[in-house]
Amino acid sequence: MSSGSAVVNALASCIGKENEVVGVSARYSEWNLFFTANSSQVLSFLNGYQNGSSS
């Protein structure tokens, strides 16, 4: 009986890790879409920031 619960716990931890990975990859793709959609604004902001810090 206790070995069965250990197997269930192991499966649950594996599923939890998979869900974490899926959540991270989904968040990464959201950021990727955001930066792709706003790449010109992001680049101009970074260029302005570099110019402001260098002067």
C-alpha distance matrix in Angstrom:
0.0 3.8 5.4 5.2 6.6 8.8 10.1 10.8 12.6 14.4 15.6 16.7 18.6 20.2 21.2 22.6 24.6 25.9 27.0 28.7 30.6 31.6 32.9 34.8 36.4 37.3 38.9 40.7 42.1 43.2 45.1 46.4 47.8 49.3 51.0 52.2 53.6 55.3 56.1 59.8 59.3 56.8 59.1 62.2 60.3 59.3 62.9 64.4 62.0 63.0 66.7 66.5 64.8 67.2 70.4
3.8 0.0 3.8 5.4 5.2 6.3 8.8 9.9 10.5 12.3 14.3 15.1 16.4 18.4 19.9 20.8 22.5 24.3 25.5 26.8 28.7 30.1 31.2 32.8 34.6 35.8 37.1 38.8 40.5 41.6 43.2 44.6 46.2 47.6 49.2 50.5 52.1 53.5 54.2 57.9 57.4 54.7 57.0 60.0 58.1 56.9 60.5 61.9 59.4 60.4 64.1 63.8 62.0 64.4 67.6
5.4 3.8 0.0 3.8 5.5 4.9 6.3 8.7 9.7 10.5 12.4 14.1 15.2 16.5 18.3 19.7 21.0 22.6 24.2 25.6 27.1 28.6 30.0 31.5 33.0 34.4 36.0 37.4 38.9 40.4 42.0 43.1 44.8 46.4 47.8 49.0 50.7 52.3 52.8 56.5 56.2 53.5 55.6 58.8 57.0 55.7 59.2 60.9 58.5 59.2 62.9 62.9 61.1 63.3 66.6
5.2 5.4 3.8 0.0 3.8 5.3 5.1 6.3 8.6 9.8 10.6 12.3 14.3 15.4 16.5 18.2 20.0 21.1 22.4 24.3 25.8 26.9 28.4 30.3 31.6 32.7 34.4 36.1 37.3 38.7 40.6 41.7 43.1 44.8 46.4 47.5 49.0 50.7 51.4 55.2 54.9 52.3 54.6 57.7 56.0 55.0 58.5 60.1 57.9 58.8 62.4 62.4 60.8 63.1 66.3
6.6 5.2 5.5 3.8 0.0 3.8 5.3 4.9 6.0 8.5 9.7 10.2 12.1 14.1 15.0 16.1 18.2 19.7 20.6 22.2 24.2 25.3 26.4 28.3 30.0 30.9 32.4 34.2 35.7 36.8 38.6 40.0 41.4 42.8 44.5 45.8 47.2 48.8 49.6 53.3 52.8 50.2 52.6 55.6 53.7 52.8 56.3 57.8 55.5 56.5 60.2 59.9 58.4 60.8 63.9
8.8 6.3 4.9 5.3 3.8 0.0 3.8 5.4 5.0 6.1 8.6 9.7 10.5 12.3 14.1 15.0 16.5 18.3 19.7 20.9 22.6 24.2 25.4 26.9 28.6 30.0 31.3 32.8 34.5 35.9 37.4 38.6 40.4 41.8 43.2 44.5 46.2 47.7 48.2 51.9 51.5 48.8 51.0 54.1 52.2 51.0 54.5 56.1 53.7 54.5 58.2 58.1 56.4 58.6 61.9
10.1 8.8 6.3 5.1 5.3 3.8 0.0 3.8 5.4 5.0 6.1 8.5 9.9 10.5 12.2 14.0 15.3 16.5 18.2 19.9 21.1 22.4 24.1 25.7 27.0 28.3 30.1 31.5 32.8 34.4 36.1 37.1 38.7 40.4 41.9 42.9 44.7 46.3 46.8 50.6 50.4 47.8 49.9 53.1 51.5 50.3 53.7 55.5 53.2 54.0 57.7 57.8 56.2 58.4 61.7
10.8 9.9 8.7 6.3 4.9 5.4 3.8 0.0 3.8 5.4 5.1 6.0 8.6 9.8 10.4 12.1 14.2 15.2 16.2 18.2 19.9 20.8 22.2 24.2 25.6 26.5 28.2 30.0 31.2 32.5 34.4 35.6 37.0 38.5 40.3 41.4 42.8 44.5 45.3 49.1 48.7 46.2 48.6 51.6 50.0 49.0 52.5 54.1 52.0 53.0 56.6 56.6 55.2 57.5 60.7
12.6 10.5 9.7 8.6 6.0 5.0 5.4 3.8 0.0 3.8 5.4 5.0 6.1 8.6 9.8 10.3 12.2 14.1 15.1 16.3 18.3 19.7 20.7 22.4 24.2 25.3 26.6 28.4 30.0 31.2 32.8 34.2 35.8 37.1 38.7 40.1 41.6 43.0 43.7 47.4 46.9 44.3 46.6 49.7 47.8 46.7 50.3 51.8 49.5 50.5 54.1 54.0 52.4 54.8 58.0
14.4 12.3 10.5 9.8 8.5 6.1 5.0 5.4 3.8 0.0 3.8 5.4 5.2 6.2 8.6 9.8 10.6 12.4 14.2 15.3 16.6 18.4 19.9 21.1 22.6 24.2 25.7 26.9 28.6 30.2 31.6 32.7 34.5 36.1 37.4 38.6 40.4 41.9 42.3 46.1 45.8 43.1 45.2 48.3 46.7 45.4 48.9 50.6 48.3 49.1 52.8 52.8 51.2 53.3 56.6
15.6 14.3 12.4 10.6 9.7 8.6 6.1 5.1 5.4 3.8 0.0 3.8 5.5 5.1 6.1 8.5 9.8 10.5 12.2 14.2 15.3 16.3 18.2 19.9 21.0 22.3 24.2 25.6 26.8 28.4 30.2 31.1 32.6 34.4 36.0 36.9 38.6 40.3 40.9 44.7 44.5 42.0 44.1 47.3 45.8 44.8 48.2 50.0 47.9 48.8 52.4 52.6 51.2 53.4 56.6
16.7 15.1 14.1 12.3 10.2 9.7 8.5 6.0 5.0 5.4 3.8 0.0 3.8 5.4 5.1 6.0 8.6 9.8 10.4 12.2 14.2 15.1 16.2 18.2 19.8 20.7 22.2 24.1 25.5 26.6 28.5 29.8 31.2 32.6 34.4 35.6 37.0 38.6 39.4 43.1 42.7 40.2 42.6 45.7 44.0 43.1 46.6 48.1 46.0 47.2 50.7 50.7 49.4 51.8 54.9
18.6 16.4 15.2 14.3 12.1 10.5 9.9 8.6 6.1 5.2 5.5 3.8 0.0 3.8 5.4 4.9 6.2 8.6 9.7 10.4 12.3 14.1 15.1 16.4 18.3 19.7 20.9 22.4 24.2 25.5 26.9 28.3 30.0 31.3 32.8 34.2 35.9 37.2 37.8 41.5 41.0 38.3 40.6 43.7 41.9 40.7 44.3 45.8 43.6 44.5 48.2 48.1 46.6 48.9 52.1
20.2 18.4 16.5 15.4 14.1 12.3 10.5 9.8 8.6 6.2 5.1 5.4 3.8 0.0 3.8 5.4 5.1 6.2 8.6 9.8 10.6 12.3 14.2 15.4 16.5 18.2 19.9 21.0 22.5 24.3 25.8 26.6 28.4 30.1 31.5 32.5 34.4 36.0 36.3 40.1 40.0 37.3 39.4 42.6 41.1 39.9 43.3 45.2 43.1 43.9 47.5 47.8 46.3 48.4 51.7
21.2 19.9 18.3 16.5 15.0 14.1 12.2 10.4 9.8 8.6 6.1 5.1 5.4 3.8 0.0 3.8 5.4 5.0 6.1 8.6 9.8 10.4 12.1 14.2 15.2 16.2 18.1 19.7 20.9 22.3 24.2 25.3 26.6 28.3 30.0 31.0 32.5 34.3 35.0 38.8 38.6 36.2 38.4 41.6 40.1 39.2 42.7 44.4 42.5 43.6 47.1 47.3 46.1 48.4 51.6
22.6 20.8 19.7 18.2 16.1 15.0 14.0 12.1 10.3 9.8 8.5 6.0 4.9 5.4 3.8 0.0 3.8 5.4 5.0 6.2 8.7 9.8 10.4 12.3 14.2 15.1 16.4 18.2 19.9 20.9 22.5 24.0 25.5 26.8 28.5 29.9 31.3 32.7 33.5 37.2 36.7 34.2 36.7 39.6 37.9 37.1 40.6 42.1 40.1 41.2 44.8 44.8 43.5 45.9 49.0
24.6 22.5 21.0 20.0 18.2 16.5 15.3 14.2 12.2 10.6 9.8 8.6 6.2 5.1 5.4 3.8 0.0 3.8 5.4 5.0 6.2 8.6 9.8 10.5 12.3 14.1 15.2 16.4 18.3 19.8 21.1 22.2 24.2 25.6 26.8 28.2 30.0 31.4 31.8 35.5 35.2 32.5 34.6 37.8 36.2 35.0 38.5 40.2 38.1 39.0 42.6 42.8 41.4 43.6 46.8
25.9 24.3 22.6 21.1 19.7 18.3 16.5 15.2 14.1 12.4 10.5 9.8 8.6 6.2 5.0 5.4 3.8 0.0 3.8 5.4 5.1 6.1 8.5 9.8 10.5 12.1 14.1 15.1 16.4 18.2 19.9 20.6 22.3 24.1 25.5 26.4 28.2 30.0 30.4 34.2 34.2 31.7 33.8 37.0 35.7 34.7 38.1 39.9 38.2 39.1 42.6 43.0 41.9 44.0 47.2
27.0 25.5 24.2 22.4 20.6 19.7 18.2 16.2 15.1 14.2 12.2 10.4 9.7 8.6 6.1 5.0 5.4 3.8 0.0 3.8 5.4 5.0 6.0 8.5 9.8 10.3 12.1 14.0 15.2 16.3 18.3 19.6 20.8 22.3 24.2 25.3 26.7 28.3 29.2 32.9 32.6 30.3 32.7 35.7 34.3 33.6 37.1 38.7 36.9 38.2 41.6 41.8 40.9 43.2 46.3
28.7 26.8 25.6 24.3 22.2 20.9 19.9 18.2 16.3 15.3 14.2 12.2 10.4 9.8 8.6 6.2 5.0 5.4 3.8 0.0 3.8 5.4 5.1 6.1 8.6 9.8 10.5 12.2 14.2 15.2 16.5 18.1 19.8 20.9 22.4 24.0 25.6 26.8 27.5 31.2 30.7 28.1 30.5 33.5 31.8 30.9 34.5 36.0 34.0 35.2 38.7 38.8 37.7 40.0 43.1
30.6 28.7 27.1 25.8 24.2 22.6 21.1 19.9 18.3 16.6 15.3 14.2 12.3 10.6 9.8 8.7 6.2 5.1 5.4 3.8 0.0 3.8 5.4 5.1 6.1 8.5 9.8 10.4 12.2 14.1 15.3 16.1 18.1 19.8 20.9 22.0 24.0 25.5 25.7 29.5 29.4 26.8 28.8 32.1 30.8 29.6 33.0 34.9 33.1 34.0 37.5 38.0 36.9 38.9 42.1
31.6 30.1 28.6 26.9 25.3 24.2 22.4 20.8 19.7 18.4 16.3 15.1 14.1 12.3 10.4 9.8 8.6 6.1 5.0 5.4 3.8 0.0 3.8 5.5 5.2 6.0 8.5 9.7 10.5 12.2 14.2 15.0 16.3 18.2 19.8 20.6 22.2 24.1 24.7 28.5 28.5 26.2 28.5 31.6 30.5 29.8 33.1 35.0 33.5 34.6 38.0 38.5 37.7 39.9 42.9
32.9 31.2 30.0 28.4 26.4 25.4 24.1 22.2 20.7 19.9 18.2 16.2 15.1 14.2 12.1 10.4 9.8 8.5 6.0 5.1 5.4 3.8 0.0 3.8 5.5 5.1 6.1 8.5 9.9 10.5 12.4 14.0 15.2 16.4 18.3 19.7 21.0 22.4 23.4 27.1 26.6 24.4 26.9 29.9 28.4 27.9 31.4 32.9 31.3 32.7 36.1 36.2 35.6 38.0 40.9
34.8 32.8 31.5 30.3 28.3 26.9 25.7 24.2 22.4 21.1 19.9 18.2 16.4 15.4 14.2 12.3 10.5 9.8 8.5 6.1 5.1 5.5 3.8 0.0 3.8 5.4 5.1 6.1 8.6 9.8 10.5 12.0 14.1 15.2 16.4 18.0 19.8 20.9 21.4 25.1 24.7 22.1 24.4 27.5 26.0 25.1 28.6 30.3 28.5 29.7 33.1 33.4 32.5 34.8 37.8
36.4 34.6 33.0 31.6 30.0 28.6 27.0 25.6 24.2 22.6 21.0 19.8 18.3 16.5 15.2 14.2 12.3 10.5 9.8 8.6 6.1 5.2 5.5 3.8 0.0 3.8 5.4 4.9 6.1 8.5 9.8 10.1 12.1 14.0 15.1 16.0 18.0 19.6 19.9 23.7 23.9 21.4 23.5 26.7 25.8 24.9 28.1 30.1 28.8 29.7 33.1 33.8 33.1 35.1 38.1
37.3 35.8 34.4 32.7 30.9 30.0 28.3 26.5 25.3 24.2 22.3 20.7 19.7 18.2 16.2 15.1 14.1 12.1 10.3 9.8 8.5 6.0 5.1 5.4 3.8 0.0 3.8 5.4 5.1 6.2 8.7 9.6 10.5 12.3 14.2 15.1 16.3 18.2 19.2 22.9 22.8 20.8 23.3 26.3 25.3 25.0 28.3 30.0 28.9 30.3 33.4 33.9 33.6 35.8 38.6
38.9 37.1 36.0 34.4 32.4 31.3 30.1 28.2 26.6 25.7 24.2 22.2 20.9 19.9 18.1 16.4 15.2 14.1 12.1 10.5 9.8 8.5 6.1 5.1 5.4 3.8 0.0 3.8 5.5 5.0 6.3 8.5 9.8 10.5 12.3 14.1 15.3 16.4 17.4 21.1 20.5 18.3 21.0 23.8 22.4 22.2 25.6 27.1 25.7 27.3 30.5 30.7 30.4 32.8 35.5
40.7 38.8 37.4 36.1 34.2 32.8 31.5 30.0 28.4 26.9 25.6 24.1 22.4 21.0 19.7 18.2 16.4 15.1 14.0 12.2 10.4 9.7 8.5 6.1 4.9 5.4 3.8 0.0 3.8 5.4 5.1 6.0 8.6 9.7 10.5 12.0 14.0 15.1 15.4 19.2 19.1 16.6 18.8 21.9 20.9 20.1 23.4 25.3 24.0 25.2 28.4 29.1 28.6 30.7 33.6
42.1 40.5 38.9 37.3 35.7 34.5 32.8 31.2 30.0 28.6 26.8 25.5 24.2 22.5 20.9 19.9 18.3 16.4 15.2 14.2 12.2 10.5 9.9 8.6 6.1 5.1 5.5 3.8 0.0 3.8 5.4 4.8 6.0 8.4 9.7 10.2 12.0 13.9 14.4 18.2 18.6 16.7 18.8 21.9 21.4 21.0 24.0 26.0 25.3 26.5 29.5 30.4 30.3 32.2 35.0
43.2 41.6 40.4 38.7 36.8 35.9 34.4 32.5 31.2 30.2 28.4 26.6 25.5 24.3 22.3 20.9 19.8 18.2 16.3 15.2 14.1 12.2 10.5 9.8 8.5 6.2 5.0 5.4 3.8 0.0 3.8 5.4 5.1 6.1 8.7 9.8 10.5 12.2 13.6 17.1 16.8 15.3 18.0 20.7 19.8 20.1 23.2 24.7 24.1 25.7 28.6 29.1 29.3 31.5 34.0
45.1 43.2 42.0 40.6 38.6 37.4 36.1 34.4 32.8 31.6 30.2 28.5 26.9 25.8 24.2 22.5 21.1 19.9 18.3 16.5 15.3 14.2 12.4 10.5 9.8 8.7 6.3 5.1 5.4 3.8 0.0 3.8 5.4 4.9 6.1 8.4 9.7 10.3 11.2 14.8 14.3 12.2 14.8 17.7 16.6 16.5 19.8 21.3 20.5 22.0 25.0 25.5 25.6 27.8 30.4
46.4 44.6 43.1 41.7 40.0 38.6 37.1 35.6 34.2 32.7 31.1 29.8 28.3 26.6 25.3 24.0 22.2 20.6 19.6 18.1 16.1 15.0 14.0 12.0 10.1 9.6 8.5 6.0 4.8 5.4 3.8 0.0 3.8 5.4 5.3 6.0 8.5 9.9 9.8 13.6 14.2 12.1 14.1 17.3 17.0 16.6 19.4 21.5 21.1 22.2 25.0 26.1 26.2 28.0 30.7
47.8 46.2 44.8 43.1 41.4 40.4 38.7 37.0 35.8 34.5 32.6 31.2 30.0 28.4 26.6 25.5 24.2 22.3 20.8 19.8 18.1 16.3 15.2 14.1 12.1 10.5 9.8 8.6 6.0 5.1 5.4 3.8 0.0 3.8 5.5 5.0 6.0 8.4 9.5 13.0 13.6 12.5 14.8 17.5 17.5 17.9 20.5 22.3 22.4 23.8 26.3 27.3 27.9 29.8 32.2
49.3 47.6 46.4 44.8 42.8 41.8 40.4 38.5 37.1 36.1 34.4 32.6 31.3 30.1 28.3 26.8 25.6 24.1 22.3 20.9 19.8 18.2 16.4 15.2 14.0 12.3 10.5 9.7 8.4 6.1 4.9 5.4 3.8 0.0 3.8 5.5 5.2 6.1 8.0 11.2 10.8 9.8 12.7 15.1 14.6 15.4 18.2 19.6 19.5 21.4 23.8 24.4 25.2 27.4 29.5
51.0 49.2 47.8 46.4 44.5 43.2 41.9 40.3 38.7 37.4 36.0 34.4 32.8 31.5 30.0 28.5 26.8 25.5 24.2 22.4 20.9 19.8 18.3 16.4 15.1 14.2 12.3 10.5 9.7 8.7 6.1 5.3 5.5 3.8 0.0 3.8 5.4 5.0 5.1 8.8 8.9 7.1 9.4 12.3 12.1 12.3 15.0 16.8 16.8 18.3 20.7 21.8 22.5 24.3 26.6
52.2 50.5 49.0 47.5 45.8 44.5 42.9 41.4 40.1 38.6 36.9 35.6 34.2 32.5 31.0 29.9 28.2 26.4 25.3 24.0 22.0 20.6 19.7 18.0 16.0 15.1 14.1 12.0 10.2 9.8 8.4 6.0 5.0 5.5 3.8 0.0 3.8 5.5 5.1 8.5 10.0 9.2 10.6 13.4 14.3 14.6 16.6 18.7 19.3 20.4 22.6 24.1 25.0 26.4 28.7
53.6 52.1 50.7 49.0 47.2 46.2 44.7 42.8 41.6 40.4 38.6 37.0 35.9 34.4 32.5 31.3 30.0 28.2 26.7 25.6 24.0 22.2 21.0 19.8 18.0 16.3 15.3 14.0 12.0 10.5 9.7 8.5 6.0 5.2 5.4 3.8 0.0 3.8 5.8 8.2 9.0 9.5 11.5 13.5 14.2 15.5 17.4 18.9 19.9 21.6 23.3 24.5 25.9 27.5 29.4
55.3 53.5 52.3 50.7 48.8 47.7 46.3 44.5 43.0 41.9 40.3 38.6 37.2 36.0 34.3 32.7 31.4 30.0 28.3 26.8 25.5 24.1 22.4 20.9 19.6 18.2 16.4 15.1 13.9 12.2 10.3 9.9 8.4 6.1 5.0 5.5 3.8 0.0 3.8 5.6 5.4 6.1 8.5 10.1 10.5 12.2 14.1 15.3 16.3 18.2 19.8 20.8 22.3 24.1 25.8
56.1 54.2 52.8 51.4 49.6 48.2 46.8 45.3 43.7 42.3 40.9 39.4 37.8 36.3 35.0 33.5 31.8 30.4 29.2 27.5 25.7 24.7 23.4 21.4 19.9 19.2 17.4 15.4 14.4 13.6 11.2 9.8 9.5 8.0 5.1 5.1 5.8 3.8 0.0 3.8 5.5 5.0 5.9 8.4 9.7 10.3 11.9 13.9 14.9 16.1 17.9 19.5 20.7 22.1 24.0
59.8 57.9 56.5 55.2 53.3 51.9 50.6 49.1 47.4 46.1 44.7 43.1 41.5 40.1 38.8 37.2 35.5 34.2 32.9 31.2 29.5 28.5 27.1 25.1 23.7 22.9 21.1 19.2 18.2 17.1 14.8 13.6 13.0 11.2 8.8 8.5 8.2 5.6 3.8 0.0 3.8 5.5 5.1 6.1 8.4 9.8 10.4 12.0 14.0 15.2 16.2 17.9 19.8 20.9 22.3
59.3 57.4 56.2 54.9 52.8 51.5 50.4 48.7 46.9 45.8 44.5 42.7 41.0 40.0 38.6 36.7 35.2 34.2 32.6 30.7 29.4 28.5 26.6 24.7 23.9 22.8 20.5 19.1 18.6 16.8 14.3 14.2 13.6 10.8 8.9 10.0 9.0 5.4 5.5 3.8 0.0 3.8 5.5 5.2 6.0 8.5 9.8 10.4 12.0 14.1 15.1 16.1 18.1 19.8 21.0
56.8 54.7 53.5 52.3 50.2 48.8 47.8 46.2 44.3 43.1 42.0 40.2 38.3 37.3 36.2 34.2 32.5 31.7 30.3 28.1 26.8 26.2 24.4 22.1 21.4 20.8 18.3 16.6 16.7 15.3 12.2 12.1 12.5 9.8 7.1 9.2 9.5 6.1 5.0 5.5 3.8 0.0 3.8 5.5 5.1 6.1 8.6 9.8 10.4 12.2 14.1 15.1 16.3 18.2 20.0
59.1 57.0 55.6 54.6 52.6 51.0 49.9 48.6 46.6 45.2 44.1 42.6 40.6 39.4 38.4 36.7 34.6 33.8 32.7 30.5 28.8 28.5 26.9 24.4 23.5 23.3 21.0 18.8 18.8 18.0 14.8 14.1 14.8 12.7 9.4 10.6 11.5 8.5 5.9 5.1 5.5 3.8 0.0 3.8 5.4 5.1 6.0 8.5 9.7 10.4 12.1 13.9 15.2 16.3 18.2
62.2 60.0 58.8 57.7 55.6 54.1 53.1 51.6 49.7 48.3 47.3 45.7 43.7 42.6 41.6 39.6 37.8 37.0 35.7 33.5 32.1 31.6 29.9 27.5 26.7 26.3 23.8 21.9 21.9 20.7 17.7 17.3 17.5 15.1 12.3 13.4 13.5 10.1 8.4 6.1 5.2 5.5 3.8 0.0 3.8 5.4 5.0 6.0 8.4 9.8 10.3 11.9 14.0 15.2 16.4
60.3 58.1 57.0 56.0 53.7 52.2 51.5 50.0 47.8 46.7 45.8 44.0 41.9 41.1 40.1 37.9 36.2 35.7 34.3 31.8 30.8 30.5 28.4 26.0 25.8 25.3 22.4 20.9 21.4 19.8 16.6 17.0 17.5 14.6 12.1 14.3 14.2 10.5 9.7 8.4 6.0 5.1 5.4 3.8 0.0 3.8 5.5 5.1 6.0 8.6 9.8 10.3 12.1 14.1 15.5
59.3 56.9 55.7 55.0 52.8 51.0 50.3 49.0 46.7 45.4 44.8 43.1 40.7 39.9 39.2 37.1 35.0 34.7 33.6 30.9 29.6 29.8 27.9 25.1 24.9 25.0 22.2 20.1 21.0 20.1 16.5 16.6 17.9 15.4 12.3 14.6 15.5 12.2 10.3 9.8 8.5 6.1 5.1 5.4 3.8 0.0 3.8 5.4 5.0 6.1 8.5 9.7 10.5 12.1 14.3
62.9 60.5 59.2 58.5 56.3 54.5 53.7 52.5 50.3 48.9 48.2 46.6 44.3 43.3 42.7 40.6 38.5 38.1 37.1 34.5 33.0 33.1 31.4 28.6 28.1 28.3 25.6 23.4 24.0 23.2 19.8 19.4 20.5 18.2 15.0 16.6 17.4 14.1 11.9 10.4 9.8 8.6 6.0 5.0 5.5 3.8 0.0 3.8 5.4 5.1 6.1 8.5 9.9 10.5 12.3
64.4 61.9 60.9 60.1 57.8 56.1 55.5 54.1 51.8 50.6 50.0 48.1 45.8 45.2 44.4 42.1 40.2 39.9 38.7 36.0 34.9 35.0 32.9 30.3 30.1 30.0 27.1 25.3 26.0 24.7 21.3 21.5 22.3 19.6 16.8 18.7 18.9 15.3 13.9 12.0 10.4 9.8 8.5 6.0 5.1 5.4 3.8 0.0 3.8 5.5 5.0 5.9 8.5 9.9 10.7
62.0 59.4 58.5 57.9 55.5 53.7 53.2 52.0 49.5 48.3 47.9 46.0 43.6 43.1 42.5 40.1 38.1 38.2 36.9 34.0 33.1 33.5 31.3 28.5 28.8 28.9 25.7 24.0 25.3 24.1 20.5 21.1 22.4 19.5 16.8 19.3 19.9 16.3 14.9 14.0 12.0 10.4 9.7 8.4 6.0 5.0 5.4 3.8 0.0 3.8 5.5 5.1 6.1 8.5 10.2
63.0 60.4 59.2 58.8 56.5 54.5 54.0 53.0 50.5 49.1 48.8 47.2 44.5 43.9 43.6 41.2 39.0 39.1 38.2 35.2 34.0 34.6 32.7 29.7 29.7 30.3 27.3 25.2 26.5 25.7 22.0 22.2 23.8 21.4 18.3 20.4 21.6 18.2 16.1 15.2 14.1 12.2 10.4 9.8 8.6 6.1 5.1 5.5 3.8 0.0 3.8 5.4 5.2 6.0 8.6
66.7 64.1 62.9 62.4 60.2 58.2 57.7 56.6 54.1 52.8 52.4 50.7 48.2 47.5 47.1 44.8 42.6 42.6 41.6 38.7 37.5 38.0 36.1 33.1 33.1 33.4 30.5 28.4 29.5 28.6 25.0 25.0 26.3 23.8 20.7 22.6 23.3 19.8 17.9 16.2 15.1 14.1 12.1 10.3 9.8 8.5 6.1 5.0 5.5 3.8 0.0 3.8 5.5 5.2 6.2
66.5 63.8 62.9 62.4 59.9 58.1 57.8 56.6 54.0 52.8 52.6 50.7 48.1 47.8 47.3 44.8 42.8 43.0 41.8 38.8 38.0 38.5 36.2 33.4 33.8 33.9 30.7 29.1 30.4 29.1 25.5 26.1 27.3 24.4 21.8 24.1 24.5 20.8 19.5 17.9 16.1 15.1 13.9 11.9 10.3 9.7 8.5 5.9 5.1 5.4 3.8 0.0 3.8 5.6 5.6
64.8 62.0 61.1 60.8 58.4 56.4 56.2 55.2 52.4 51.2 51.2 49.4 46.6 46.3 46.1 43.5 41.4 41.9 40.9 37.7 36.9 37.7 35.6 32.5 33.1 33.6 30.4 28.6 30.3 29.3 25.6 26.2 27.9 25.2 22.5 25.0 25.9 22.3 20.7 19.8 18.1 16.3 15.2 14.0 12.1 10.5 9.9 8.5 6.1 5.2 5.5 3.8 0.0 3.8 5.7
67.2 64.4 63.3 63.1 60.8 58.6 58.4 57.5 54.8 53.3 53.4 51.8 48.9 48.4 48.4 45.9 43.6 44.0 43.2 40.0 38.9 39.9 38.0 34.8 35.1 35.8 32.8 30.7 32.2 31.5 27.8 28.0 29.8 27.4 24.3 26.4 27.5 24.1 22.1 20.9 19.8 18.2 16.3 15.2 14.1 12.1 10.5 9.9 8.5 6.0 5.2 5.6 3.8 0.0 3.8
70.4 67.6 66.6 66.3 63.9 61.9 61.7 60.7 58.0 56.6 56.6 54.9 52.1 51.7 51.6 49.0 46.8 47.2 46.3 43.1 42.1 42.9 40.9 37.8 38.1 38.6 35.5 33.6 35.0 34.0 30.4 30.7 32.2 29.5 26.6 28.7 29.4 25.8 24.0 22.3 21.0 20.0 18.2 16.4 15.5 14.3 12.3 10.7 10.2 8.6 6.2 5.6 5.7 3.8 0.0
